[in-house]
Amino acid sequence: MNWAALVQPLTHENWSNQHVSAQLIPATRRCLADSAHRRKAARSMSLDPYRATAQEKVLDAEQAVLGSMLLSSDAISVVSGILEPTDYYRPAHETIHRTICLMHEQGTPADPITAAAALGRSGDLNRVGGASYLHTLVQAVPTVAHAEHYAHIIRDAAQDRRLDSAGMRILQRGDEGDTAAVRADAIAALEQLATADQWGEPTPLGEHRALPTFPVESLPGWLRDQVAAVAEFTQTPPDLAATMGLAALSTAAGGRVNVQVRPGWTEQTNLYLVCAMPPASRKSDVFAAMTAPIYRIESELQQQARSGIIEAQTAKDAAESEVEGLMAKARKAGDAVDRQQLVAEVSAARMLADDISVPPTPRLTVSGDITPEPLTHLLATHRCLAALSPEGDLFDIIAGRYSGTPNLGVFLQAHKGERLQTDRITRDQPTVDRPALTIGVTPQPTVLQDLAAAAGARDRGLLARFLFALPPSNLGFRRVRTAPVPEATSNTYDARLELLVRTLTDLPEAVTIPLTTQADSAVECLQEELETQLRPEQPLSHITDWAGKLVGATVRIAGLLHLADRITTGWGDPVSRDCVQRAAAIAAYYTAHALAVFDLIGSDPAASDAGHILEWLTRPRQNGSHRTTVKRRDVVGGVRRFRGRTGDIDPALRLLEEHGYLRSDPAPGPGRGRSANVTFRVHPRLRELLDGL
């Protein structure tokens, strides 16, 4: 398509909307049809006949091209003559291409080992998939001789993406009434295609889309009303109160009620929950409002058990004193004493003392800064406990604050209910089967990064056991005067939660509730939907460890919803399909937030810095205009984040360039580095693109 010929007539000032509609729009549709035809042809040239989509084939071609470049210096010359770095679909591939070409220009051999070293020095190695991914690229090469062919596939796909973007922009404006605006937009779009200096759609730095709000409508009415009222009173996102509300339900039911999905598949109802928010977000206020009944009930249970504990302890002390008296008599006895009879009396007295069991002081919770050893001891005593805290101290301890090395065992076992056994448990505290720990904490987001950095936290599956919430802060947008939580609402919440706790803590042993047939079918549908999302290049492919536990977590949530719904009307009945569907809505919420959390804990500082630069670039200057170019010193003066840490600017600018937000026009001066002299052109549609996120 001759785009220059299409642009030239549009410069005529006498063109009207009728001319635009009659000439430009049909021509654009023909161009889009041509693009579709070429994509169809590309689909017939598959590197792998079992991969059906054009996008997957383009990714195959990108891997084959980069692998060829790592195997042959001749391939580097051939490919770099065909492709621009921005032609790649995956930003990681663009980064690898730039690195290989730079090494080639410097005369450095490029192979998986040297390229990994170069990417490591630039701080990009983890972002592109690590050293192992470079070896994957090499293994993806059918033959180096076809590198040119694969490069043309990538270039054609990039041109198609630009063509589609420009064409759709023209079509969307074609029916508007402002002739000058339509013509100007059409010229701008087509001129980008008529020249080699084309701006494609930039690749997002990460998941910038607004995260969903907790689906409060999925909660039982009495809990839903409390969550909404607390969120309104404290001017906090409902996510915070809802997550701690689930933690309260889990404290009551976890380990005491199980849900059987099918024979051989049973889930406990304890959850590990995290709602991360920045300081001054009123986390402590919300935490107190949602957990106060738990602590009150725990205190009452302890008071009610006090007399029985004292009575049993007194009886045991008396029996042990009798044993000591008989032992003293035995020590002083002479030959005339029947020692066999005395031994029999002592043995009988000791057995009687041992048979007197002193019940432990009831516990529902442990402190948020408990270390693994005391936690193991307490779980062996009480079996079902909750670690609740408005801070992130627990994560510091898990990461090994006191011991110097992470101790994850008890946290892994107590989520699943695996047999808890340790030599540190005393004779009086036997090994316990099916321990159940609930975790409900509200740390700062940076604490999650510290936890992720702990040895084994990801590899051993600790992070995969948590349901994460990462709601935005309301700081700066809160109303000063708000209505307090209605007394009727808080009283109902308190009473229902107390009934739930007392009913379930009185159970002599754990109860297992089945699913209805319809609920089982709903779980099966969830399994099938999830399975496809775990495939390569699908949304959950990079967090399969977490997603692999998602259906089980959904069943646990469904069990808690069932108990909260039916605590007064047959809670032992099978769990319904409705509970599973409501739990699935909550699980979908946690899935979206988990993706954001894993992006956060897997990101490098350059990505965060780049986001701040983008936000600054979208602000208008004092005269109302927007920046079309920017220099490094402009960023230093404009973004407060970099004051005192100017060395962090270059990685962020490089990342923005690789993702297509900036383009550099280097003009090095004598004896000066590139970064001090380069001018970056800003993507002409930057504001529009970011507004759409």
C-alpha positions as CSV (number, residue, x, y, z in Angstrom):
1,M,0.0,0.0,0.0
2,N,1.3,3.4,-1.1
3,W,0.5,5.4,2.1
4,A,2.3,8.5,0.8
5,A,-0.2,8.6,-2.1
6,L,-3.1,8.4,0.2
7,V,-1.8,11.2,2.4
8,Q,-1.1,13.7,-0.3
9,P,-4.7,14.5,-1.4
10,L,-5.7,15.0,2.2
11,T,-3.6,18.2,2.4
12,H,-6.1,19.9,0.1
13,E,-7.9,22.5,2.2
14,N,-11.2,22.1,0.3
15,W,-11.7,18.5,1.5
16,S,-14.9,18.1,3.5
17,N,-16.2,15.3,5.7
18,Q,-18.0,14.0,2.6
19,H,-14.7,13.7,0.8
20,V,-13.1,12.1,3.8
21,S,-15.9,9.6,4.1
22,A,-16.0,8.9,0.3
23,Q,-12.3,8.6,-0.3
24,L,-10.3,8.1,2.9
25,I,-12.6,5.7,4.8
26,P,-13.0,3.2,1.9
27,A,-9.2,3.3,1.3
28,T,-8.5,2.7,4.9
29,R,-10.9,-0.3,4.9
30,R,-9.0,-1.7,1.8
31,C,-5.8,-1.3,3.7
32,L,-7.2,-3.1,6.7
33,A,-8.4,-5.9,4.4
34,D,-5.0,-6.1,2.9
35,S,-3.5,-6.4,6.5
36,A,-6.0,-9.2,7.3
37,H,-5.1,-11.0,4.1
38,R,-1.4,-10.9,4.9
39,R,-2.1,-12.1,8.4
40,K,-4.1,-15.0,7.0
41,A,-1.1,-15.9,4.7
42,A,1.2,-15.7,7.7
43,R,-0.9,-18.2,9.6
44,S,-0.2,-20.7,6.8
45,M,3.6,-20.5,7.5
46,S,3.8,-22.1,10.9
47,L,7.0,-22.9,12.7
48,D,4.9,-25.4,14.7
49,P,1.8,-26.8,13.0
50,Y,0.2,-27.5,16.4
51,R,0.2,-23.8,17.4
52,A,-2.9,-22.2,15.9
53,T,-2.8,-18.5,16.5
54,A,-0.9,-15.9,14.5
55,Q,0.4,-14.3,17.7
56,E,1.9,-17.6,18.9
57,K,3.6,-18.0,15.5
58,V,5.1,-14.5,15.7
59,L,6.4,-15.3,19.2
60,D,7.9,-18.5,17.7
61,A,9.6,-16.5,15.0
62,E,10.9,-14.0,17.5
63,Q,12.5,-16.8,19.6
64,A,13.9,-18.4,16.4
65,V,15.5,-15.1,15.3
66,L,17.0,-14.3,18.7
67,G,18.3,-17.9,19.0
68,S,19.9,-17.6,15.6
69,M,21.6,-14.4,16.6
70,L,23.0,-16.1,19.7
71,L,24.3,-18.9,17.5
72,S,25.7,-17.0,14.5
73,S,27.3,-13.6,14.1
74,D,26.2,-13.6,10.4
75,A,22.6,-13.9,11.6
76,I,23.1,-10.8,13.7
77,S,24.0,-8.8,10.6
78,V,21.2,-10.2,8.5
79,V,18.5,-9.7,11.1
80,S,19.6,-6.2,12.2
81,G,19.3,-5.2,8.5
82,I,15.6,-6.2,8.5
83,L,14.3,-5.5,12.0
84,E,14.1,-2.6,14.2
85,P,14.1,-3.4,18.0
86,T,10.6,-2.0,18.2
87,D,9.4,-4.6,15.7
88,Y,9.3,-7.3,18.4
89,Y,5.9,-8.1,20.1
90,R,7.4,-9.0,23.4
91,P,9.4,-6.2,25.2
92,A,11.8,-8.8,26.6
93,H,12.7,-9.9,23.1
94,E,13.4,-6.2,22.1
95,T,15.7,-5.9,25.1
96,I,17.6,-9.1,24.1
97,H,17.9,-7.9,20.5
98,R,19.3,-4.5,21.6
99,T,21.9,-6.3,23.9
100,I,23.0,-8.7,21.2
101,C,23.4,-5.9,18.6
102,L,25.4,-3.7,21.1
103,M,27.7,-6.6,21.8
104,H,28.1,-7.2,18.1
105,E,29.0,-3.5,17.5
106,Q,31.6,-3.7,20.3
107,G,33.1,-6.8,18.8
108,T,32.0,-9.0,21.7
109,P,30.9,-12.6,20.8
110,A,27.2,-13.1,21.6
111,D,26.1,-16.4,23.0
112,P,23.8,-17.4,25.8
113,I,26.5,-17.1,28.4
114,T,28.0,-13.7,27.3
115,A,24.6,-12.3,26.6
116,A,23.4,-13.3,30.1
117,A,26.4,-11.5,31.6
118,A,25.7,-8.4,29.6
119,L,22.0,-8.4,30.6
120,G,23.0,-8.9,34.2
121,R,25.3,-5.9,34.1
122,S,22.5,-3.7,32.7
123,G,20.0,-5.0,35.3
124,D,17.8,-6.6,32.6
125,L,18.5,-10.3,33.1
126,N,15.6,-11.1,35.4
127,R,13.2,-8.9,33.4
128,V,13.8,-11.0,30.2
129,G,13.3,-14.3,31.9
130,G,16.8,-15.1,33.3
131,A,19.8,-16.9,31.8
132,S,17.7,-20.1,31.3
133,Y,15.5,-18.3,28.8
134,L,18.5,-17.5,26.6
135,H,19.1,-21.2,26.3
136,T,15.5,-21.7,25.5
137,L,15.9,-19.3,22.6
138,V,18.8,-21.3,21.2
139,Q,16.8,-24.5,21.5
140,A,13.9,-22.9,19.6
141,V,16.0,-22.5,16.4
142,P,15.0,-25.1,13.7
143,T,18.0,-23.9,11.6
144,V,20.0,-20.7,11.5
145,A,19.8,-20.6,7.7
146,H,16.1,-19.5,8.1
147,A,16.8,-16.5,10.3
148,E,16.0,-14.1,7.5
149,H,12.7,-15.7,6.8
150,Y,11.7,-15.5,10.5
151,A,12.8,-11.8,10.6
152,H,10.4,-11.0,7.7
153,I,7.6,-12.7,9.6
154,I,8.3,-10.5,12.6
155,R,8.6,-7.3,10.4
156,D,5.3,-8.1,8.6
157,A,3.5,-8.7,11.9
158,A,4.8,-5.4,13.3
159,Q,3.6,-3.5,10.2
160,D,0.2,-5.2,10.6
161,R,0.0,-4.0,14.1
162,R,0.8,-0.4,13.1
163,L,-1.6,-0.6,10.2
164,D,-4.4,-1.9,12.3
165,S,-3.8,0.9,14.9
166,A,-3.7,3.7,12.4
167,G,-6.7,2.3,10.4
168,M,-8.9,2.0,13.4
169,R,-8.1,5.5,14.6
170,I,-9.1,6.8,11.1
171,L,-12.3,4.8,11.1
172,Q,-13.3,5.9,14.6
173,R,-13.0,9.5,13.6
174,G,-14.5,9.2,10.1
175,D,-18.1,9.9,11.1
176,E,-17.4,12.9,13.4
177,G,-18.5,16.4,12.4
178,D,-15.3,18.4,12.7
179,T,-13.8,18.2,9.2
180,A,-10.5,19.8,10.2
181,A,-10.0,17.5,13.1
182,V,-10.8,14.4,11.1
183,R,-8.4,15.4,8.3
184,A,-5.6,16.3,10.8
185,D,-5.9,13.0,12.6
186,A,-6.0,11.1,9.3
187,I,-2.9,12.9,8.0
188,A,-1.1,12.3,11.3
189,A,-2.0,8.6,11.3
190,L,-1.1,8.0,7.7
191,E,2.1,10.0,7.8
192,Q,3.4,7.7,10.5
193,L,2.8,4.8,8.1
194,A,4.2,6.7,5.1
195,T,7.6,7.2,6.8
196,A,10.1,4.8,8.4
197,D,9.7,6.8,11.6
198,Q,6.6,5.0,12.9
199,W,5.3,5.1,16.4
200,G,3.7,1.8,17.3
201,E,1.6,1.0,20.3
202,P,4.0,1.0,23.3
203,T,4.2,-2.1,25.5
204,P,2.8,-1.5,29.0
205,L,5.4,-1.5,31.8
206,G,3.2,-3.8,33.8
207,E,-0.4,-4.2,34.9
208,H,-1.5,-0.6,35.2
209,R,-5.2,-1.2,34.8
210,A,-7.3,-0.4,37.8
211,L,-7.7,-3.4,40.0
212,P,-11.2,-4.6,40.8
213,T,-12.9,-3.7,44.1
214,F,-13.8,-6.6,46.4
215,P,-17.2,-8.0,45.4
216,V,-18.9,-7.2,48.7
217,E,-22.2,-8.4,47.3
218,S,-20.9,-12.0,47.5
219,L,-20.7,-11.9,51.3
220,P,-23.5,-12.9,53.6
221,G,-25.8,-10.0,54.5
222,W,-24.6,-9.5,58.1
223,L,-21.0,-9.4,57.0
224,R,-21.6,-7.3,54.0
225,D,-23.4,-4.7,56.0
226,Q,-20.5,-4.5,58.5
227,V,-17.9,-4.3,55.7
228,A,-19.7,-1.5,54.0
229,A,-20.3,0.5,57.2
230,V,-16.7,0.2,58.4
231,A,-15.4,1.2,55.0
232,E,-17.6,4.2,54.9
233,F,-16.8,5.3,58.5
234,T,-13.0,4.9,58.1
235,Q,-13.0,6.1,54.4
236,T,-11.0,3.0,53.4
237,P,-11.5,0.7,50.4
238,P,-14.0,-2.1,51.3
239,D,-11.3,-4.6,50.3
240,L,-9.6,-4.1,53.7
241,A,-12.6,-4.7,55.8
242,A,-13.8,-7.6,53.6
243,T,-10.4,-9.4,53.7
244,M,-10.3,-9.1,57.5
245,G,-13.9,-10.3,57.6
246,L,-12.9,-13.4,55.8
247,A,-10.0,-13.8,58.3
248,A,-12.6,-13.6,61.1
249,L,-14.7,-16.4,59.5
250,S,-11.6,-18.5,59.0
251,T,-10.6,-18.0,62.6
252,A,-13.9,-19.4,63.7
253,A,-14.1,-22.3,61.2
254,G,-10.6,-23.1,60.0
255,G,-9.7,-26.7,60.9
256,R,-13.0,-27.3,62.7
257,V,-15.0,-27.7,59.5
258,N,-13.8,-29.2,56.2
259,V,-15.4,-29.3,52.8
260,Q,-15.3,-32.5,50.7
261,V,-15.4,-31.8,47.0
262,R,-15.1,-35.4,45.9
263,P,-13.9,-38.6,47.5
264,G,-10.2,-38.1,48.2
265,W,-10.3,-34.3,47.9
266,T,-11.1,-32.5,51.1
267,E,-10.2,-28.9,51.9
268,Q,-9.9,-27.2,55.3
269,T,-11.5,-23.8,55.7
270,N,-8.5,-21.9,57.0
271,L,-7.2,-19.1,54.8
272,Y,-3.9,-17.1,54.5
273,L,-5.0,-13.5,53.8
274,V,-3.0,-10.3,53.1
275,C,-4.3,-6.8,52.4
276,A,-1.4,-4.6,51.7
277,M,-1.8,-0.8,51.9
278,P,0.6,2.1,52.5
279,P,1.1,3.8,55.9
280,A,-1.6,6.1,57.2
281,S,-4.3,4.1,55.5
282,R,-6.2,3.5,58.8
283,K,-5.5,-0.2,58.6
284,S,-5.4,-0.5,62.4
285,D,-8.9,1.0,62.7
286,V,-10.4,-1.4,60.2
287,F,-8.5,-4.3,61.7
288,A,-9.9,-3.5,65.2
289,A,-13.5,-3.2,64.0
290,M,-13.4,-6.5,62.1
291,T,-11.5,-8.6,64.7
292,A,-12.8,-7.1,68.0
293,P,-15.4,-9.9,68.5
294,I,-12.8,-12.6,68.1
295,Y,-10.6,-11.2,70.9
296,R,-13.6,-10.6,73.1
297,I,-14.9,-14.1,72.6
298,E,-11.4,-15.5,73.2
299,S,-11.2,-13.6,76.5
300,E,-14.6,-14.9,77.6
301,L,-13.7,-18.5,76.7
302,Q,-10.6,-18.1,78.8
303,Q,-12.6,-16.8,81.8
304,Q,-15.2,-19.5,81.5
305,A,-12.6,-22.2,81.4
306,R,-10.6,-20.7,84.3
307,S,-12.3,-22.5,87.2
308,G,-12.1,-25.9,85.4
309,I,-8.5,-25.4,84.7
310,I,-7.7,-24.5,88.3
311,E,-9.7,-27.4,89.6
312,A,-7.9,-29.9,87.3
313,Q,-4.5,-28.3,88.1
314,T,-5.2,-28.6,91.9
315,A,-6.2,-32.2,91.6
316,K,-3.1,-33.0,89.5
317,D,-0.9,-31.1,92.0
318,A,-2.4,-33.1,94.8
319,A,-1.9,-36.4,93.0
320,E,1.7,-35.5,92.2
321,S,2.3,-34.5,95.9
322,E,1.0,-38.0,96.9
323,V,3.5,-39.5,94.5
324,E,6.3,-37.4,96.0
325,G,5.2,-38.5,99.5
326,L,5.3,-42.2,98.6
327,M,8.7,-41.7,97.0
328,A,10.1,-40.0,100.1
329,K,8.8,-42.9,102.2
330,A,10.4,-45.4,99.8
331,R,13.8,-43.6,100.2
332,K,13.7,-43.8,104.0
333,A,12.3,-47.4,104.2
334,G,14.4,-50.0,105.9
335,D,14.7,-53.7,105.2
336,A,11.4,-54.4,107.1
337,V,9.3,-52.6,104.6
338,D,7.7,-54.5,101.8
339,R,9.4,-52.7,98.9
340,Q,7.3,-54.5,96.3
341,Q,4.2,-53.2,97.9
342,L,5.6,-49.7,98.1
343,V,6.6,-49.7,94.4
344,A,3.0,-50.8,93.6
345,E,1.6,-47.9,95.6
346,V,3.9,-45.4,94.0
347,S,3.1,-46.7,90.5
348,A,-0.6,-46.5,91.1
349,A,-0.4,-43.0,92.5
350,R,1.8,-41.9,89.5
351,M,-0.7,-43.4,87.0
352,L,-3.5,-41.6,88.8
353,A,-1.6,-38.3,88.6
354,D,-0.9,-38.8,84.9
355,D,-4.5,-39.6,84.1
356,I,-5.6,-36.2,85.4
357,S,-5.6,-33.9,82.4
358,V,-5.3,-30.2,82.8
359,P,-7.1,-28.5,79.9
360,P,-5.1,-25.7,78.2
361,T,-6.2,-22.1,78.4
362,P,-8.4,-21.7,75.3
363,R,-6.7,-19.8,72.5
364,L,-8.2,-18.6,69.2
365,T,-5.3,-16.3,68.2
366,V,-1.6,-15.9,68.6
367,S,0.3,-12.6,68.4
368,G,1.4,-11.3,65.0
369,D,5.1,-11.5,65.9
370,I,5.2,-15.1,67.1
371,T,8.2,-17.2,66.0
372,P,7.9,-20.6,64.4
373,E,8.9,-22.7,67.5
374,P,6.3,-21.3,69.9
375,L,3.8,-21.4,67.1
376,T,4.5,-25.1,66.5
377,H,4.1,-25.7,70.3
378,L,0.8,-23.9,70.4
379,L,-0.6,-25.6,67.3
380,A,0.3,-28.9,68.9
381,T,-1.8,-27.8,71.9
382,H,-4.7,-26.1,70.3
383,R,-4.6,-27.4,66.6
384,C,-6.6,-24.4,65.3
385,L,-5.2,-20.9,65.7
386,A,-5.2,-17.6,63.9
387,A,-2.2,-15.2,63.5
388,L,-3.9,-11.8,63.1
389,S,-2.0,-8.4,62.9
390,P,-2.5,-5.0,61.4
391,E,1.3,-4.9,60.7
392,G,3.7,-7.1,58.8
393,D,5.9,-8.4,61.7
394,L,4.9,-12.0,60.9
395,F,6.4,-11.8,57.5
396,D,9.7,-10.5,59.0
397,I,9.8,-13.5,61.3
398,I,8.9,-15.9,58.5
399,A,11.8,-14.4,56.5
400,G,14.2,-15.2,59.4
401,R,14.5,-11.9,61.3
402,Y,15.5,-13.6,64.6
403,S,17.0,-16.9,63.4
404,G,18.9,-15.5,60.4
405,T,17.4,-18.2,58.1
406,P,13.7,-18.6,57.0
407,N,11.7,-21.2,58.9
408,L,8.8,-22.0,56.6
409,G,7.9,-25.5,57.7
410,V,5.1,-24.8,60.2
411,F,3.5,-22.2,57.9
412,L,3.5,-24.7,55.0
413,Q,2.1,-27.6,57.0
414,A,-0.5,-25.6,58.9
415,H,-2.2,-24.3,55.8
416,K,-2.8,-27.7,54.2
417,G,-3.3,-29.6,57.5
418,E,-0.3,-31.8,57.1
419,R,0.9,-33.8,60.1
420,L,2.9,-31.5,62.4
421,Q,5.9,-33.2,64.1
422,T,9.0,-31.7,65.6
423,D,11.5,-32.8,68.3
424,R,10.9,-29.5,70.0
425,I,7.4,-30.5,71.1
426,T,7.5,-31.8,74.7
427,R,6.1,-35.0,76.1
428,D,3.0,-33.1,77.2
429,Q,2.4,-31.7,73.8
430,P,2.0,-34.6,71.3
431,T,2.4,-34.5,67.6
432,V,-0.9,-33.2,66.0
433,D,-2.7,-34.2,62.9
434,R,-4.4,-31.7,60.6
435,P,-3.2,-28.4,62.2
436,A,-5.0,-25.3,60.9
437,L,-3.5,-21.9,60.9
438,T,-5.3,-18.8,59.8
439,I,-3.3,-15.7,58.8
440,G,-4.9,-12.3,58.4
441,V,-2.4,-9.4,58.2
442,T,-2.4,-5.9,56.7
443,P,1.2,-4.9,56.0
444,Q,2.7,-2.3,53.7
445,P,3.3,-3.3,50.1
446,T,7.1,-3.2,50.5
447,V,6.9,-6.0,53.1
448,L,5.6,-8.3,50.4
449,Q,8.8,-7.7,48.4
450,D,10.9,-8.6,51.5
451,L,8.9,-11.8,52.0
452,A,9.3,-12.8,48.4
453,A,13.1,-12.3,48.7
454,A,13.3,-14.8,51.5
455,A,14.9,-18.1,50.6
456,G,12.3,-20.7,49.6
457,A,9.3,-18.4,49.9
458,R,8.4,-18.8,46.2
459,D,10.1,-22.2,45.5
460,R,8.6,-24.0,48.5
461,G,5.1,-22.6,47.9
462,L,4.6,-20.2,50.8
463,L,3.6,-17.3,48.5
464,A,1.2,-19.6,46.7
465,R,-0.8,-20.2,49.8
466,F,-1.7,-16.5,50.3
467,L,-4.7,-14.6,48.9
468,F,-3.5,-11.1,48.2
469,A,-5.4,-7.8,48.1
470,L,-3.6,-4.6,46.9
471,P,-6.3,-1.9,47.0
472,P,-5.6,1.7,46.2
473,S,-5.3,4.2,49.1
474,N,-7.9,6.8,49.7
475,L,-5.4,9.3,51.1
476,G,-6.2,12.7,49.9
477,F,-9.7,11.9,48.9
478,R,-11.3,11.0,52.2
479,R,-14.3,12.8,53.7
480,V,-13.6,14.3,57.1
481,R,-17.0,13.8,58.7
482,T,-18.6,10.4,58.2
483,A,-21.4,8.4,59.8
484,P,-20.3,5.9,62.5
485,V,-21.0,2.2,62.0
486,P,-24.7,1.8,63.0
487,E,-25.1,0.1,66.4
488,A,-27.5,-2.4,64.9
489,T,-25.0,-3.4,62.2
490,S,-22.1,-3.9,64.6
491,N,-24.3,-5.8,67.1
492,T,-25.5,-8.1,64.4
493,Y,-22.0,-8.7,63.2
494,D,-20.8,-9.4,66.8
495,A,-23.7,-11.7,67.6
496,R,-23.4,-13.8,64.4
497,L,-19.6,-14.1,64.6
498,E,-19.9,-15.2,68.3
499,L,-22.5,-17.8,67.4
500,L,-20.2,-19.1,64.7
501,V,-17.2,-19.3,67.0
502,R,-19.0,-20.9,69.9
503,T,-20.8,-23.4,67.8
504,L,-17.7,-24.6,66.1
505,T,-15.3,-24.5,69.0
506,D,-17.7,-26.7,71.0
507,L,-17.3,-29.5,68.3
508,P,-15.6,-32.5,69.8
509,E,-13.8,-33.1,66.4
510,A,-13.7,-31.7,62.9
511,V,-16.8,-32.0,60.8
512,T,-16.7,-32.6,57.0
513,I,-19.4,-31.1,54.8
514,P,-19.9,-32.3,51.2
515,L,-20.9,-30.3,48.2
516,T,-24.2,-30.7,46.4
517,T,-24.1,-32.3,42.9
518,Q,-24.6,-28.9,41.4
519,A,-21.9,-27.4,43.4
520,D,-19.5,-30.1,42.4
521,S,-20.3,-29.4,38.7
522,A,-19.6,-25.7,39.4
523,V,-16.2,-26.6,40.8
524,E,-15.5,-28.8,37.8
525,C,-16.2,-25.8,35.5
526,L,-13.8,-23.7,37.5
527,Q,-11.1,-26.3,37.1
528,E,-11.6,-26.5,33.3
529,E,-11.6,-22.7,33.0
530,L,-8.5,-22.4,35.1
531,E,-6.6,-25.1,33.3
532,T,-6.5,-23.2,30.0
533,Q,-5.2,-20.1,31.7
534,L,-2.1,-22.0,32.9
535,R,-0.9,-22.6,29.4
536,P,2.2,-20.8,28.0
537,E,1.5,-17.1,27.2
538,Q,-1.8,-17.2,29.0
539,P,-2.7,-14.8,31.9
540,L,-1.7,-17.1,34.7
541,S,1.3,-18.9,33.1
542,H,3.9,-17.1,35.2
543,I,2.1,-17.7,38.5
544,T,1.2,-21.4,38.1
545,D,2.3,-22.1,41.6
546,W,-0.3,-19.7,43.0
547,A,-3.0,-20.4,40.4
548,G,-2.6,-24.2,41.0
549,K,-4.1,-23.7,44.5
550,L,-6.9,-21.3,43.4
551,V,-9.7,-23.9,43.0
552,G,-8.9,-25.2,46.5
553,A,-9.0,-21.7,47.9
554,T,-12.3,-21.1,46.2
555,V,-13.7,-24.2,47.9
556,R,-12.5,-23.0,51.2
557,I,-14.1,-19.6,50.7
558,A,-17.4,-21.4,49.6
559,G,-17.3,-23.4,52.9
560,L,-16.9,-20.2,54.9
561,L,-19.8,-18.5,53.1
562,H,-21.9,-21.6,53.6
563,L,-21.3,-21.5,57.4
564,A,-21.9,-17.8,57.6
565,D,-25.1,-18.2,55.7
566,R,-26.4,-21.2,57.6
567,I,-25.1,-21.0,61.1
568,T,-28.6,-20.8,62.4
569,T,-30.3,-23.0,59.8
570,G,-28.6,-26.3,59.2
571,W,-24.9,-25.5,58.7
572,G,-24.1,-29.2,58.4
573,D,-26.0,-29.4,55.1
574,P,-24.1,-29.8,51.8
575,V,-22.5,-26.6,50.3
576,S,-24.7,-25.2,47.5
577,R,-23.9,-24.1,44.0
578,D,-24.7,-20.5,45.0
579,C,-21.9,-20.5,47.6
580,V,-19.4,-21.8,45.0
581,Q,-20.4,-19.2,42.5
582,R,-20.1,-16.4,45.1
583,A,-16.7,-17.8,46.2
584,A,-15.6,-17.9,42.5
585,A,-16.4,-14.1,42.3
586,I,-14.2,-13.5,45.3
587,A,-11.5,-15.8,43.9
588,A,-11.5,-13.8,40.7
589,Y,-11.0,-10.7,42.7
590,Y,-8.0,-12.2,44.5
591,T,-6.6,-13.5,41.1
592,A,-6.5,-10.0,39.6
593,H,-4.8,-8.7,42.8
594,A,-2.4,-11.6,42.9
595,L,-1.2,-10.8,39.3
596,A,-0.5,-7.2,40.5
597,V,1.3,-8.5,43.6
598,F,3.5,-10.9,41.7
599,D,4.3,-8.1,39.3
600,L,5.2,-5.9,42.3
601,I,7.5,-8.5,44.0
602,G,9.0,-9.5,40.7
603,S,9.6,-5.9,39.4
604,D,12.9,-4.1,39.5
605,P,13.3,-0.5,40.6
606,A,13.7,0.7,37.0
607,A,10.0,-0.2,36.3
608,S,8.8,1.8,39.2
609,D,11.1,4.7,38.3
610,A,9.9,4.6,34.7
611,G,6.3,4.8,35.8
612,H,7.0,8.0,37.7
613,I,8.7,9.5,34.6
614,L,5.6,8.6,32.5
615,E,3.3,10.2,35.0
616,W,5.5,13.4,35.0
617,L,5.5,13.4,31.1
618,T,1.7,13.5,31.0
619,R,1.5,16.7,33.1
620,P,1.1,19.9,31.1
621,R,3.8,22.5,31.5
622,Q,3.1,26.0,32.9
623,N,2.2,27.3,29.5
624,G,-0.3,24.5,29.0
625,S,1.7,22.7,26.4
626,H,2.9,19.1,26.6
627,R,6.5,17.9,26.2
628,T,7.4,16.4,22.8
629,T,11.0,15.9,23.7
630,V,12.9,15.5,27.0
631,K,16.5,15.4,28.2
632,R,18.0,13.6,31.1
633,R,18.5,16.9,33.0
634,D,14.8,17.7,32.5
635,V,13.9,14.5,34.4
636,V,16.4,15.4,37.2
637,G,14.8,18.8,37.6
638,G,11.2,17.7,37.2
639,V,10.8,14.4,39.1
640,R,11.5,14.8,42.8
641,R,12.0,11.0,43.1
642,F,15.4,11.3,41.4
643,R,16.9,14.0,43.5
644,G,19.9,12.5,45.3
645,R,19.7,9.4,43.2
646,T,20.3,10.5,39.6
647,G,22.2,7.3,38.9
648,D,18.8,5.6,38.7
649,I,17.5,7.7,35.8
650,D,19.4,5.9,33.0
651,P,17.9,2.4,33.6
652,A,14.4,4.0,33.7
653,L,14.9,6.0,30.5
654,R,16.3,2.9,28.8
655,L,13.3,0.9,29.9
656,L,10.9,3.5,28.5
657,E,12.8,3.5,25.2
658,E,12.6,-0.3,25.0
659,H,8.9,-0.2,25.7
660,G,8.2,2.4,23.0
661,Y,7.3,5.4,25.0
662,L,10.5,7.3,24.2
663,R,12.9,7.4,21.2
664,S,16.4,8.7,21.4
665,D,18.2,11.1,19.0
666,P,21.8,10.7,20.3
667,A,24.2,13.6,19.7
668,P,27.3,12.8,21.8
669,G,29.7,15.6,22.4
670,P,33.5,15.3,22.7
671,G,34.4,13.4,25.8
672,R,30.9,13.2,27.2
673,G,28.7,10.2,27.8
674,R,25.6,9.4,25.7
675,S,23.1,9.9,28.5
676,A,24.2,13.5,29.1
677,N,23.6,14.5,25.5
678,V,20.7,12.4,24.3
679,T,17.3,14.0,23.5
680,F,14.4,11.7,23.8
681,R,11.3,12.2,21.7
682,V,8.1,11.5,23.5
683,H,5.4,9.2,22.0
684,P,2.9,11.6,20.3
685,R,-0.1,9.8,21.8
686,L,1.3,9.3,25.3
687,R,-1.5,11.0,27.2
688,E,-4.2,9.2,25.2
689,L,-2.5,5.9,25.7
690,L,-2.1,6.3,29.5
691,D,-5.6,7.6,29.9
692,G,-6.9,4.4,28.4
693,L,-5.1,2.2,31.0
